[in-house]
Amino acid sequence: MLNLERLRTLDALARHGSVSGAAGGLHVTTSAVSQQMAKLEREVGQQLLARNGRGVRLTDAGRLLADHAARILSQVELAQSDIEAQRGEVVGEVEIAAFPTAARGLFPAALGFLRTDHPELKVRTRELEPEQGVLAVLRGDVDLAVVLEWSNKRLPVPGGLTRSELLDDAPDIAMPAAHPLADRTEVALADFAEDEWVSWPAGEFCYEWLMFTLRSEGIEPRISHLAGEHHTQLALVAAGFGVCVAPRLGRGPVPDGVRLVPVRQTMRRHVHAMWRTDADRRPSVRAAVEALRGAGRAVAAAGADLR
């Protein structure tokens, strides 16, 4: 009889590609992963892992069993969803990921709703960039992810996932108060063709969006500084080291010396909740999605205060 938890360990190894990655996804130690795999090899009577340099790889038997494990675990999740749905109780545990400004702007209200309406539900959260969030949902590392895409740059979404719109976020351009355009009521991106920019780190979805958007306006971006935190970006703007895109969702106090001006053309971040379709019937997932929607409605209603 194959052990379900050992199949789960094999599935995590196949998805993450390493013992340390599987351990991180399962929230266990690397030695626990190795022990589970050794027991699974004894159960099936075949070698499932082989050395590959300093790491490991799945053998042919390992890949075959991993394919079966993925299907088995999907059926188990469907069964759990059906049982939870029939019982109708919002209990157990749910883990939610979100990109940083969504975590700051949505999590406090959403978690408050869940604590009030479903006190028996344990909620865990973490910050992940949009593309990482999609992968985490696919791998089963989290139950839901709050992700974003831009009106002119969509986030690739694989099959097997369901999503729900939470809100639209209209960013502004942040510039030093002494900037020649600081007194404008609105600006166009083309107005900043000669400016230096403060951007998200290279490789992130929003960095790629900024490069694409500026180049589509005929601007070759002059990226002088990279910072993952918006507070850091705004601090550099306040010190006169460039301009940046400043989303309104999750925006904290703006430093003295920074002026925020709306963009004339439509420029929106579309914020969604995303989860595995086979978990759609789980009351805990549905409750978490509804709490995020409620938080999104509250942010949208207060939109005028985000300027």
Backbone as CSV, one residue per row, in Angstrom:
resi,resn,N_x,N_y,N_z,CA_x,CA_y,CA_z,C_x,C_y,C_z
1,MET,0.848,-1.193,0.000,0.000,0.000,0.000,0.884,1.244,0.000
2,LEU,0.694,2.105,-0.985,1.491,3.323,-1.067,1.014,4.333,-0.026
3,ASN,1.975,4.964,0.632,1.675,5.947,1.662,1.448,7.314,1.028
4,LEU,0.337,7.965,1.371,-0.050,9.216,0.727,0.968,10.325,0.996
5,GLU,1.467,10.411,2.231,2.413,11.476,2.546,3.731,11.290,1.799
6,ARG,4.115,10.052,1.567,5.337,9.821,0.802,5.129,10.161,-0.670
7,LEU,3.931,9.886,-1.187,3.613,10.315,-2.549,3.615,11.839,-2.640
8,ARG,3.157,12.492,-1.584,3.172,13.957,-1.564,4.615,14.475,-1.596
9,THR,5.503,13.795,-0.897,6.916,14.175,-0.909,7.514,13.990,-2.301
10,LEU,7.201,12.870,-2.954,7.680,12.623,-4.312,7.143,13.683,-5.274
11,ASP,5.872,14.015,-5.131,5.269,15.045,-5.980,5.981,16.383,-5.794
12,ALA,6.291,16.735,-4.546,6.995,17.993,-4.276,8.390,17.982,-4.896
13,LEU,9.062,16.847,-4.837,10.382,16.737,-5.465,10.297,16.928,-6.975
14,ALA,9.278,16.326,-7.583,9.113,16.448,-9.026,8.805,17.891,-9.421
15,ARG,8.029,18.596,-8.602,7.632,19.970,-8.941,8.740,20.970,-8.673
16,HIS,9.471,20.782,-7.563,10.496,21.753,-7.173,11.866,21.435,-7.765
17,GLY,12.114,20.173,-8.069,13.373,19.818,-8.706,14.549,19.633,-7.784
18,SER,14.346,19.745,-6.482,15.446,19.560,-5.532,14.892,19.177,-4.170
19,VAL,15.754,18.563,-3.354,15.345,18.182,-1.997,15.053,19.425,-1.168
20,SER,15.908,20.452,-1.295,15.682,21.667,-0.504,14.409,22.377,-0.941
21,GLY,14.134,22.403,-2.249,12.900,23.020,-2.731,11.674,22.289,-2.245
22,ALA,11.723,20.952,-2.276,10.602,20.155,-1.781,10.393,20.384,-0.285
23,ALA,11.502,20.446,0.456,11.395,20.684,1.894,10.751,22.027,2.183
24,GLY,11.155,23.056,1.433,10.558,24.368,1.624,9.081,24.384,1.300
25,GLY,8.701,23.701,0.196,7.300,23.659,-0.177,6.433,22.900,0.802
26,LEU,7.008,21.889,1.433,6.250,21.066,2.383,6.375,21.554,3.823
27,HIS,7.233,22.561,4.045,7.475,23.089,5.393,8.044,22.017,6.324
28,VAL,9.001,21.236,5.794,9.685,20.221,6.597,11.184,20.374,6.359
29,THR,11.982,19.559,7.055,13.429,19.615,6.880,13.853,18.769,5.683
30,THR,15.056,19.036,5.176,15.571,18.235,4.069,15.772,16.779,4.486
31,SER,16.164,16.550,5.743,16.338,15.171,6.206,15.008,14.425,6.229
32,ALA,13.907,15.142,6.541,12.586,14.506,6.536,12.210,14.091,5.113
33,VAL,12.540,14.926,4.114,12.276,14.563,2.717,13.077,13.324,2.342
34,SER,14.355,13.309,2.696,15.209,12.164,2.365,14.697,10.891,3.025
35,GLN,14.256,10.989,4.264,13.734,9.807,4.970,12.462,9.288,4.315
36,GLN,11.555,10.197,3.932,10.317,9.783,3.286,10.608,9.097,1.948
37,MET,11.551,9.628,1.200,11.876,9.039,-0.097,12.539,7.670,0.069
38,ALA,13.373,7.516,1.089,13.999,6.208,1.332,12.934,5.168,1.668
39,LYS,11.953,5.558,2.468,10.865,4.637,2.811,10.029,4.295,1.581
40,LEU,9.772,5.289,0.717,8.977,5.046,-0.484,9.720,4.096,-1.432
41,GLU,11.032,4.263,-1.548,11.813,3.344,-2.383,11.731,1.917,-1.865
42,ARG,11.761,1.740,-0.556,11.631,0.390,0.010,10.233,-0.169,-0.267
43,GLU,9.215,0.685,-0.206,7.842,0.221,-0.439,7.649,-0.274,-1.873
44,VAL,8.206,0.458,-2.850,7.993,0.082,-4.245,9.071,-0.866,-4.766
45,GLY,10.167,-1.001,-4.023,11.215,-1.922,-4.431,12.022,-1.448,-5.618
46,GLN,12.051,-0.134,-5.852,12.817,0.416,-6.964,13.478,1.724,-6.546
47,GLN,14.570,2.037,-7.257,15.244,3.303,-6.997,14.464,4.420,-7.684
48,LEU,14.125,5.445,-6.921,13.336,6.557,-7.440,14.173,7.809,-7.661
49,LEU,15.287,7.924,-6.952,16.182,9.077,-7.056,17.577,8.620,-7.439
50,ALA,18.277,9.440,-8.210,19.664,9.178,-8.554,20.465,10.448,-8.354
51,ARG,21.739,10.285,-8.030,22.608,11.439,-7.863,22.756,12.179,-9.190
52,ASN,22.785,13.513,-9.105,22.966,14.343,-10.297,23.831,15.525,-9.887
53,GLY,25.155,15.349,-9.998,26.067,16.372,-9.497,25.945,16.475,-7.985
54,ARG,25.660,17.678,-7.505,25.496,17.880,-6.063,24.044,17.710,-5.636
55,GLY,23.157,17.437,-6.588,21.736,17.264,-6.275,21.260,15.874,-6.626
56,VAL,19.969,15.765,-6.890,19.369,14.491,-7.264,18.431,14.717,-8.451
57,ARG,18.106,13.627,-9.134,17.110,13.654,-10.196,16.233,12.416,-10.054
58,LEU,15.052,12.473,-10.646,14.162,11.316,-10.633,14.627,10.299,-11.672
59,THR,14.614,9.036,-11.299,14.857,7.966,-12.266,13.611,7.792,-13.131
60,ASP,13.681,6.901,-14.123,12.503,6.631,-14.947,11.347,6.143,-14.076
61,ALA,11.667,5.257,-13.115,10.622,4.776,-12.205,10.099,5.913,-11.340
62,GLY,10.997,6.819,-10.944,10.583,7.961,-10.137,9.644,8.881,-10.889
63,ARG,9.960,9.155,-12.181,9.081,10.010,-12.984,7.723,9.355,-13.213
64,LEU,7.741,8.040,-13.451,6.476,7.325,-13.655,5.596,7.412,-12.423
65,LEU,6.189,7.146,-11.252,5.403,7.194,-10.020,4.991,8.628,-9.689
66,ALA,5.842,9.602,-10.008,5.501,11.010,-9.748,4.292,11.435,-10.573
67,ASP,4.198,10.961,-11.824,3.019,11.271,-12.635,1.754,10.720,-11.994
68,HIS,1.833,9.479,-11.506,0.680,8.892,-10.815,0.378,9.654,-9.525
69,ALA,1.437,10.054,-8.819,1.243,10.772,-7.555,0.497,12.081,-7.780
70,ALA,0.839,12.817,-8.856,0.165,14.083,-9.135,-1.324,13.868,-9.366
71,ARG,-1.672,12.804,-10.109,-3.094,12.521,-10.355,-3.800,12.078,-9.083
72,ILE,-3.119,11.256,-8.283,-3.715,10.782,-7.031,-3.977,11.947,-6.083
73,LEU,-3.000,12.829,-5.957,-3.143,13.962,-5.035,-4.224,14.926,-5.511
74,SER,-4.361,15.073,-6.829,-5.437,15.909,-7.346,-6.796,15.319,-6.988
75,GLN,-6.921,13.998,-7.097,-8.181,13.345,-6.730,-8.444,13.459,-5.233
76,VAL,-7.383,13.379,-4.440,-7.541,13.538,-2.988,-8.034,14.937,-2.668
77,GLU,-7.474,15.955,-3.354,-7.923,17.326,-3.111,-9.384,17.505,-3.502
78,LEU,-9.784,16.891,-4.623,-11.189,16.956,-5.017,-12.079,16.302,-3.972
79,ALA,-11.633,15.160,-3.442,-12.411,14.473,-2.409,-12.520,15.336,-1.151
80,GLN,-11.403,15.958,-0.764,-11.435,16.838,0.408,-12.371,18.020,0.172
81,SER,-12.337,18.566,-1.048,-13.217,19.689,-1.370,-14.676,19.275,-1.266
82,ASP,-15.001,18.092,-1.800,-16.390,17.623,-1.754,-16.852,17.374,-0.324
83,ILE,-15.968,16.789,0.491,-16.337,16.523,1.891,-16.548,17.828,2.639
84,GLU,-15.616,18.787,2.447,-15.758,20.092,3.100,-17.031,20.790,2.630
85,ALA,-17.301,20.698,1.318,-18.489,21.359,0.778,-19.762,20.752,1.343
86,GLN,-19.782,19.421,1.480,-20.977,18.770,2.027,-21.175,19.149,3.491
87,ARG,-20.069,19.250,4.224,-20.160,19.622,5.632,-20.512,21.096,5.774
88,GLY,-19.998,21.922,4.827,-20.357,23.330,4.799,-19.688,24.176,5.859
89,GLU,-18.713,23.648,6.570,-18.058,24.395,7.637,-16.734,24.979,7.147
90,VAL,-16.461,26.201,7.525,-15.202,26.850,7.163,-14.228,26.630,8.316
91,VAL,-13.463,25.547,8.194,-12.517,25.164,9.246,-11.206,24.763,8.585
92,GLY,-10.248,24.343,9.408,-8.967,23.887,8.876,-8.007,25.035,8.677
93,GLU,-7.252,24.962,7.592,-6.188,25.934,7.340,-6.200,26.354,5.884
94,VAL,-5.898,27.606,5.636,-5.772,28.110,4.270,-4.562,29.039,4.223
95,GLU,-3.769,28.932,3.159,-2.576,29.771,3.024,-2.727,30.648,1.792
96,ILE,-2.452,31.943,1.971,-2.659,32.936,0.916,-1.352,33.679,0.677
97,ALA,-1.003,33.844,-0.595,0.158,34.654,-0.971,-0.323,35.904,-1.689
98,ALA,0.474,36.960,-1.646,0.139,38.194,-2.363,1.417,38.975,-2.634
99,PHE,1.418,39.732,-3.734,2.535,40.634,-3.986,2.514,41.732,-2.916
100,PRO,3.655,42.369,-2.630,3.788,43.197,-1.421,2.736,44.283,-1.230
101,THR,2.408,45.085,-2.272,1.442,46.158,-2.036,0.045,45.600,-1.800
102,ALA,-0.272,44.433,-2.379,-1.569,43.802,-2.100,-1.589,43.235,-0.692
103,ALA,-0.464,42.661,-0.254,-0.401,42.166,1.117,-0.634,43.302,2.106
104,ARG,-0.025,44.446,1.835,-0.182,45.593,2.724,-1.574,46.202,2.602
105,GLY,-2.115,46.249,1.377,-3.381,46.931,1.159,-4.614,46.091,1.389
106,LEU,-4.509,44.740,1.274,-5.687,43.879,1.369,-5.688,42.933,2.562
107,PHE,-4.520,42.443,2.957,-4.491,41.415,3.999,-5.083,41.864,5.341
108,PRO,-4.755,43.052,5.853,-5.314,43.397,7.173,-6.841,43.330,7.213
109,ALA,-7.515,43.887,6.206,-8.984,43.848,6.192,-9.491,42.435,5.942
110,ALA,-8.895,41.723,4.967,-9.359,40.371,4.640,-9.196,39.426,5.828
111,LEU,-8.068,39.502,6.507,-7.853,38.638,7.667,-8.814,38.992,8.790
112,GLY,-9.134,40.273,8.920,-10.115,40.687,9.921,-11.483,40.100,9.640
113,PHE,-11.906,40.109,8.358,-13.180,39.503,7.989,-13.197,38.020,8.338
114,LEU,-12.108,37.317,8.002,-12.056,35.880,8.249,-12.051,35.566,9.741
115,ARG,-11.322,36.344,10.515,-11.286,36.100,11.957,-12.656,36.312,12.586
116,THR,-13.403,37.314,12.101,-14.729,37.591,12.656,-15.747,36.552,12.213
117,ASP,-15.751,36.222,10.914,-16.792,35.351,10.362,-16.473,33.872,10.493
118,HIS,-15.182,33.520,10.565,-14.801,32.099,10.575,-13.666,31.888,11.575
119,PRO,-13.959,31.992,12.858,-12.893,31.938,13.865,-12.175,30.592,13.935
120,GLU,-12.757,29.532,13.394,-12.107,28.219,13.431,-11.147,28.005,12.269
121,LEU,-11.089,28.953,11.350,-10.200,28.825,10.203,-8.846,29.441,10.536
122,LYS,-7.787,28.666,10.366,-6.424,29.167,10.571,-5.888,29.678,9.236
123,VAL,-5.420,30.913,9.214,-4.957,31.536,7.974,-3.464,31.821,8.069
124,ARG,-2.736,31.418,7.046,-1.321,31.753,6.919,-1.158,32.637,5.686
125,THR,-0.215,33.563,5.737,0.032,34.445,4.596,1.525,34.543,4.320
126,ARG,1.835,34.913,3.094,3.228,35.187,2.724,3.231,36.153,1.539
127,GLU,4.350,36.825,1.334,4.509,37.711,0.192,5.212,36.969,-0.945
128,LEU,4.642,37.055,-2.134,5.260,36.505,-3.334,4.936,37.422,-4.511
129,GLU,5.890,37.610,-5.393,5.630,38.360,-6.613,4.629,37.585,-7.480
130,PRO,3.929,38.264,-8.407,2.839,37.607,-9.142,3.203,36.284,-9.798
131,GLU,4.291,36.241,-10.547,4.647,34.997,-11.235,4.995,33.900,-10.239
132,GLN,5.646,34.257,-9.135,5.942,33.270,-8.101,4.659,32.775,-7.446
133,GLY,3.679,33.693,-7.283,2.409,33.307,-6.692,1.671,32.294,-7.536
134,VAL,1.674,32.506,-8.865,1.027,31.545,-9.770,1.678,30.176,-9.630
135,LEU,3.009,30.132,-9.619,3.714,28.858,-9.481,3.419,28.199,-8.143
136,ALA,3.342,28.996,-7.089,3.074,28.439,-5.760,1.686,27.800,-5.699
137,VAL,0.704,28.417,-6.364,-0.636,27.831,-6.413,-0.606,26.533,-7.211
138,LEU,0.060,26.549,-8.353,0.151,25.346,-9.175,0.816,24.198,-8.428
139,ARG,1.874,24.517,-7.678,2.605,23.483,-6.948,1.874,23.018,-5.706
140,GLY,0.838,23.767,-5.283,0.146,23.408,-4.054,0.821,23.936,-2.810
141,ASP,1.793,24.860,-2.987,2.466,25.438,-1.827,1.545,26.393,-1.076
142,VAL,0.635,27.042,-1.794,-0.358,27.931,-1.186,-1.717,27.589,-1.794
143,ASP,-2.782,27.987,-1.092,-4.132,27.711,-1.592,-4.627,28.791,-2.536
144,LEU,-4.250,30.036,-2.277,-4.636,31.154,-3.124,-3.451,32.094,-3.282
145,ALA,-3.480,32.855,-4.366,-2.494,33.921,-4.552,-3.205,35.153,-5.083
146,VAL,-2.817,36.308,-4.571,-3.283,37.577,-5.109,-2.215,38.039,-6.092
147,VAL,-2.607,38.188,-7.353,-1.660,38.506,-8.421,-2.138,39.746,-9.162
148,LEU,-1.306,40.255,-10.049,-1.697,41.434,-10.829,-1.272,41.266,-12.269
149,GLU,-1.951,41.988,-13.136,-1.510,42.184,-14.502,-1.844,43.613,-14.877
150,TRP,-1.154,44.123,-15.874,-1.368,45.488,-16.308,-2.315,45.512,-17.495
151,SER,-2.958,46.629,-17.723,-3.920,46.739,-18.818,-3.265,46.488,-20.170
152,ASN,-1.954,46.719,-20.280,-1.256,46.497,-21.549,-0.249,45.358,-21.488
153,LYS,-0.229,44.603,-20.377,0.674,43.449,-20.267,0.025,42.412,-19.355
154,ARG,-0.430,41.325,-19.946,-1.152,40.304,-19.201,-0.193,39.327,-18.520
155,LEU,-0.643,38.784,-17.411,0.128,37.768,-16.696,-0.238,36.396,-17.255
156,PRO,0.729,35.636,-17.761,0.414,34.298,-18.273,-0.159,33.413,-17.157
157,VAL,-1.304,32.788,-17.433,-1.967,31.946,-16.440,-2.153,30.543,-17.018
158,PRO,-1.526,29.533,-16.432,-1.681,28.163,-16.945,-3.095,27.636,-16.716
159,GLY,-3.410,26.542,-17.387,-4.691,25.891,-17.181,-4.789,25.291,-15.784
160,GLY,-6.015,24.997,-15.368,-6.229,24.390,-14.060,-6.374,25.382,-12.937
161,LEU,-6.359,26.688,-13.276,-6.503,27.727,-12.257,-7.759,28.543,-12.523
162,THR,-8.373,29.007,-11.430,-9.538,29.877,-11.495,-9.164,31.205,-10.853
163,ARG,-9.716,32.300,-11.370,-9.394,33.588,-10.770,-10.640,34.461,-10.667
164,SER,-10.560,35.418,-9.752,-11.657,36.350,-9.507,-11.067,37.746,-9.374
165,GLU,-11.670,38.711,-10.054,-11.180,40.090,-9.981,-11.461,40.676,-8.609
166,LEU,-10.485,41.369,-8.053,-10.631,42.016,-6.748,-10.784,43.529,-6.886
167,LEU,-9.956,44.160,-7.684,-10.051,45.607,-7.889,-9.106,46.028,-9.000
168,ASP,-9.284,47.246,-9.484,-8.338,47.884,-10.393,-7.610,48.986,-9.630
169,ASP,-6.317,49.074,-9.871,-5.481,50.050,-9.182,-4.882,50.994,-10.223
170,ALA,-5.064,52.292,-10.026,-4.566,53.299,-10.970,-3.330,53.975,-10.385
171,PRO,-2.141,53.632,-10.856,-0.927,54.235,-10.304,-0.759,55.692,-10.734
172,ASP,0.066,56.396,-9.985,0.470,57.759,-10.308,1.967,57.755,-10.639
173,ILE,2.454,58.900,-11.109,3.901,59.081,-11.260,4.378,59.917,-10.072
174,ALA,5.371,59.403,-9.363,5.975,60.132,-8.247,7.216,60.858,-8.745
175,MET,7.317,62.128,-8.391,8.452,62.944,-8.832,8.853,63.893,-7.703
176,PRO,10.075,64.397,-7.725,10.465,65.386,-6.715,9.576,66.621,-6.806
177,ALA,9.327,67.251,-5.689,8.462,68.431,-5.665,9.003,69.557,-6.541
178,ALA,10.300,69.577,-6.771,10.902,70.619,-7.606,10.899,70.266,-9.090
179,HIS,10.344,69.128,-9.454,10.316,68.708,-10.855,9.473,69.694,-11.675
180,PRO,9.836,69.990,-12.915,9.071,70.949,-13.726,7.608,70.570,-13.942
181,LEU,7.270,69.270,-13.814,5.893,68.828,-14.043,5.119,68.625,-12.740
182,ALA,5.709,68.988,-11.611,5.106,68.688,-10.315,3.780,69.401,-10.089
183,ASP,3.543,70.511,-10.762,2.303,71.259,-10.569,1.208,70.871,-11.562
184,ARG,1.494,69.899,-12.439,0.489,69.472,-13.404,-0.640,68.713,-12.710
185,THR,-1.835,68.741,-13.290,-2.952,67.933,-12.764,-2.901,66.523,-13.320
186,GLU,-2.230,66.338,-14.448,-2.015,65.009,-15.010,-0.821,65.075,-15.952
187,VAL,-0.237,63.899,-16.211,0.955,63.839,-17.056,0.822,62.666,-18.024
188,ALA,1.659,62.649,-19.039,1.804,61.515,-19.949,3.186,60.910,-19.749
189,LEU,3.314,59.614,-19.992,4.617,58.972,-19.824,5.658,59.601,-20.737
190,ALA,5.224,60.044,-21.920,6.172,60.657,-22.848,6.801,61.928,-22.288
191,ASP,6.169,62.527,-21.276,6.729,63.729,-20.652,8.041,63.435,-19.918
192,PHE,8.328,62.163,-19.664,9.493,61.809,-18.837,10.584,61.129,-19.660
193,ALA,10.620,61.457,-20.941,11.595,60.827,-21.830,13.030,61.096,-21.405
194,GLU,13.284,62.238,-20.771,14.651,62.603,-20.391,14.938,62.348,-18.912
195,ASP,13.967,61.813,-18.188,14.149,61.594,-16.751,14.810,60.256,-16.455
196,GLU,15.492,60.219,-15.330,15.971,58.947,-14.798,14.836,58.310,-13.992
197,TRP,14.804,56.973,-14.004,13.724,56.238,-13.346,14.256,55.403,-12.189
198,VAL,13.411,55.282,-11.184,13.627,54.327,-10.092,12.625,53.191,-10.330
199,SER,13.108,51.976,-10.390,12.256,50.874,-10.820,12.310,49.694,-9.861
200,TRP,11.403,48.750,-10.107,11.443,47.456,-9.439,12.685,46.690,-9.900
201,PRO,13.110,45.667,-9.181,14.295,44.901,-9.584,14.133,44.256,-10.957
202,ALA,15.233,44.171,-11.689,15.231,43.560,-13.012,14.731,42.123,-12.934
203,GLY,13.919,41.744,-13.904,13.378,40.396,-13.952,11.997,40.257,-13.356
204,GLU,11.593,41.200,-12.493,10.255,41.128,-11.929,9.221,41.521,-12.970
205,PHE,8.000,41.038,-12.791,6.928,41.283,-13.758,6.714,42.776,-13.971
206,CYS,6.717,43.568,-12.888,6.464,45.007,-13.020,7.638,45.733,-13.673
207,TYR,8.848,45.252,-13.477,10.005,45.820,-14.180,9.851,45.609,-15.679
208,GLU,9.493,44.370,-16.068,9.311,44.081,-17.489,8.182,44.929,-18.076
209,TRP,7.124,45.134,-17.266,6.025,45.990,-17.738,6.515,47.416,-17.968
210,LEU,7.306,47.964,-17.049,7.783,49.340,-17.188,8.646,49.484,-18.435
211,MET,9.548,48.520,-18.678,10.387,48.571,-19.884,9.507,48.562,-21.137
212,PHE,8.553,47.615,-21.170,7.676,47.493,-22.331,6.857,48.764,-22.556
213,THR,6.309,49.322,-21.475,5.421,50.478,-21.587,6.179,51.717,-22.043
214,LEU,7.340,51.967,-21.454,8.114,53.141,-21.856,8.583,53.021,-23.304
215,ARG,9.033,51.843,-23.691,9.505,51.670,-25.068,8.361,51.795,-26.070
216,SER,7.147,51.362,-25.653,5.997,51.520,-26.556,5.637,52.990,-26.752
217,GLU,6.101,53.867,-25.838,5.906,55.315,-25.967,7.081,55.985,-26.676
218,GLY,8.001,55.165,-27.177,9.159,55.716,-27.869,10.247,56.198,-26.942
219,ILE,10.215,55.744,-25.673,11.191,56.175,-24.674,12.146,55.020,-24.382
220,GLU,13.437,55.254,-24.517,14.404,54.257,-24.075,14.654,54.500,-22.583
221,PRO,14.233,53.571,-21.725,14.269,53.822,-20.277,15.682,54.092,-19.759
222,ARG,15.763,55.077,-18.904,17.020,55.387,-18.205,16.833,54.964,-16.753
223,ILE,17.087,53.690,-16.483,16.880,53.136,-15.141,18.160,53.329,-14.342
224,SER,18.085,54.162,-13.322,19.277,54.457,-12.524,19.319,53.674,-11.218
225,HIS,18.125,53.369,-10.670,18.095,52.721,-9.357,17.008,51.649,-9.347
226,LEU,17.304,50.528,-8.694,16.377,49.411,-8.566,16.083,49.176,-7.093
227,ALA,14.801,49.051,-6.759,14.412,48.821,-5.364,13.090,48.053,-5.341
228,GLY,13.040,47.007,-4.536,11.828,46.200,-4.451,10.736,46.836,-3.624
229,GLU,11.107,47.647,-2.649,10.133,48.275,-1.764,9.744,49.657,-2.282
230,HIS,8.439,49.925,-2.327,7.985,51.234,-2.798,8.444,52.361,-1.866
231,HIS,8.561,52.074,-0.578,9.046,53.105,0.348,10.463,53.536,-0.036
232,THR,11.295,52.567,-0.444,12.656,52.889,-0.871,12.640,53.690,-2.161
233,GLN,11.785,53.288,-3.103,11.672,54.034,-4.354,11.285,55.491,-4.086
234,LEU,10.284,55.699,-3.222,9.829,57.055,-2.936,10.892,57.864,-2.199
235,ALA,11.675,57.215,-1.353,12.755,57.913,-0.658,13.798,58.407,-1.655
236,LEU,14.092,57.589,-2.675,15.045,58.015,-3.705,14.470,59.151,-4.543
237,VAL,13.167,59.092,-4.817,12.515,60.182,-5.543,12.583,61.473,-4.724
238,ALA,12.276,61.371,-3.432,12.308,62.546,-2.562,13.685,63.191,-2.531
239,ALA,14.727,62.362,-2.672,16.094,62.885,-2.654,16.542,63.399,-4.022
240,GLY,15.642,63.323,-5.007,15.946,63.895,-6.311,16.667,62.983,-7.274
241,PHE,16.558,61.646,-7.071,17.310,60.716,-7.907,16.486,60.084,-9.026
242,GLY,15.317,60.628,-9.324,14.533,60.105,-10.434,13.049,60.172,-10.163
243,VAL,12.286,59.549,-11.058,10.838,59.445,-10.913,10.481,57.958,-10.861
244,CYS,9.280,57.638,-10.405,8.871,56.238,-10.357,7.355,56.124,-10.495
245,VAL,6.897,54.931,-10.819,5.476,54.615,-10.815,5.082,54.296,-9.375
246,ALA,4.008,54.924,-8.898,3.590,54.767,-7.502,2.163,54.221,-7.452
247,PRO,1.990,52.904,-7.283,0.646,52.341,-7.167,-0.087,52.906,-5.951
248,ARG,-1.399,52.958,-6.031,-2.178,53.481,-4.917,-2.501,52.394,-3.893
249,LEU,-2.668,51.151,-4.352,-2.964,50.055,-3.438,-1.812,49.862,-2.458
250,GLY,-2.121,49.853,-1.175,-1.106,49.631,-0.157,-0.152,50.784,0.042
251,ARG,-0.487,51.943,-0.511,0.415,53.091,-0.398,0.415,53.620,1.033
252,GLY,1.589,53.784,1.569,1.721,54.359,2.908,1.928,55.856,2.818
253,PRO,2.365,56.473,3.906,2.638,57.913,3.886,3.681,58.257,2.825
254,VAL,3.441,59.331,2.111,4.365,59.765,1.060,5.374,60.728,1.670
255,PRO,6.659,60.542,1.420,7.672,61.415,2.028,7.500,62.874,1.609
256,ASP,7.921,63.756,2.477,7.976,65.171,2.097,8.890,65.313,0.887
257,GLY,8.529,66.214,0.022,9.352,66.439,-1.156,8.985,65.584,-2.350
258,VAL,7.886,64.799,-2.242,7.435,63.974,-3.358,6.071,64.468,-3.807
259,ARG,5.901,64.609,-5.104,4.624,64.997,-5.681,4.093,63.840,-6.518
260,LEU,2.816,63.485,-6.321,2.170,62.409,-7.065,1.205,63.012,-8.075
261,VAL,1.360,62.626,-9.327,0.524,63.179,-10.396,-0.087,62.022,-11.190
262,PRO,-1.409,62.041,-11.424,-2.052,60.974,-12.213,-1.545,60.951,-13.652
263,VAL,-1.623,59.770,-14.255,-1.222,59.594,-15.656,-2.434,59.827,-16.547
264,ARG,-2.245,60.591,-17.613,-3.359,60.976,-18.479,-3.982,59.754,-19.157
265,GLN,-3.164,58.910,-19.761,-3.709,57.762,-20.465,-4.075,56.667,-19.454
266,THR,-4.972,55.784,-19.865,-5.407,54.708,-18.979,-4.225,53.797,-18.664
267,MET,-3.939,53.628,-17.402,-2.854,52.755,-16.950,-3.339,52.093,-15.666
268,ARG,-3.694,50.845,-15.747,-4.332,50.172,-14.619,-3.603,48.877,-14.274
269,ARG,-3.551,48.595,-12.964,-3.161,47.263,-12.507,-4.444,46.520,-12.162
270,HIS,-4.666,45.383,-12.789,-5.824,44.554,-12.490,-5.401,43.515,-11.452
271,VAL,-6.045,43.538,-10.302,-5.663,42.681,-9.185,-6.674,41.544,-9.068
272,HIS,-6.175,40.308,-9.027,-7.030,39.125,-8.996,-6.624,38.200,-7.848
273,ALA,-7.582,37.402,-7.389,-7.293,36.236,-6.557,-7.292,35.015,-7.463
274,MET,-6.384,34.087,-7.210,-6.235,32.917,-8.074,-6.078,31.665,-7.224
275,TRP,-6.732,30.566,-7.637,-6.660,29.310,-6.894,-6.843,28.146,-7.853
276,ARG,-6.505,26.948,-7.387,-6.644,25.761,-8.222,-8.126,25.424,-8.409
277,THR,-8.490,25.118,-9.628,-9.885,24.834,-9.940,-10.397,23.637,-9.152
278,ASP,-9.527,22.652,-8.891,-10.001,21.470,-8.157,-10.210,21.749,-6.673
279,ALA,-9.854,22.958,-6.204,-10.141,23.355,-4.820,-11.317,24.319,-4.746
280,ASP,-12.013,24.488,-5.875,-13.047,25.516,-5.988,-14.187,25.325,-4.998
281,ARG,-14.466,24.067,-4.631,-15.616,23.806,-3.769,-15.280,23.829,-2.276
282,ARG,-14.018,24.047,-1.954,-13.645,24.072,-0.536,-14.208,25.324,0.131
283,PRO,-15.002,25.170,1.190,-15.542,26.350,1.878,-14.457,27.311,2.352
284,SER,-13.315,26.776,2.778,-12.242,27.650,3.264,-11.699,28.522,2.138
285,VAL,-11.566,27.956,0.939,-11.092,28.739,-0.203,-12.134,29.772,-0.601
286,ARG,-13.388,29.360,-0.653,-14.447,30.309,-1.026,-14.534,31.449,-0.012
287,ALA,-14.378,31.116,1.268,-14.432,32.155,2.304,-13.271,33.129,2.157
288,ALA,-12.078,32.607,1.853,-10.910,33.474,1.692,-11.081,34.386,0.476
289,VAL,-11.624,33.841,-0.612,-11.853,34.662,-1.800,-12.855,35.773,-1.488
290,GLU,-13.927,35.443,-0.784,-14.931,36.453,-0.464,-14.361,37.519,0.465
291,ALA,-13.491,37.126,1.391,-12.858,38.102,2.278,-11.956,39.043,1.477
292,LEU,-11.228,38.509,0.511,-10.383,39.348,-0.336,-11.233,40.278,-1.200
293,ARG,-12.359,39.770,-1.699,-13.260,40.642,-2.459,-13.770,41.782,-1.582
294,GLY,-14.135,41.464,-0.333,-14.596,42.503,0.575,-13.525,43.548,0.823
295,ALA,-12.278,43.090,0.993,-11.176,44.033,1.179,-10.974,44.877,-0.076
296,GLY,-11.122,44.244,-1.252,-10.995,44.982,-2.499,-12.079,46.032,-2.653
297,ARG,-13.313,45.681,-2.260,-14.405,46.665,-2.341,-14.137,47.842,-1.407
298,ALA,-13.592,47.565,-0.234,-13.298,48.647,0.716,-12.224,49.568,0.151
299,VAL,-11.201,48.990,-0.496,-10.147,49.816,-1.093,-10.718,50.656,-2.230
300,ALA,-11.564,50.030,-3.074,-12.148,50.756,-4.199,-13.030,51.910,-3.709
301,ALA,-13.786,51.654,-2.626,-14.668,52.707,-2.096,-13.865,53.874,-1.537
302,ALA,-12.661,53.589,-1.065,-11.812,54.648,-0.504,-10.840,55.192,-1.530
303,GLY,-11.076,54.870,-2.809,-10.123,55.234,-3.865,-9.774,56.693,-3.912
304,ALA,-10.730,57.544,-3.633,-10.460,58.985,-3.684,-9.441,59.398,-2.646
305,ASP,-9.315,58.605,-1.569,-8.351,58.964,-0.519,-6.946,58.494,-0.816
306,LEU,-6.776,57.738,-1.925,-5.464,57.205,-2.239,-4.606,58.159,-3.041
307,ARG,-5.181,59.259,-3.464,-4.459,60.255,-4.250,-3.618,61.134,-3.345
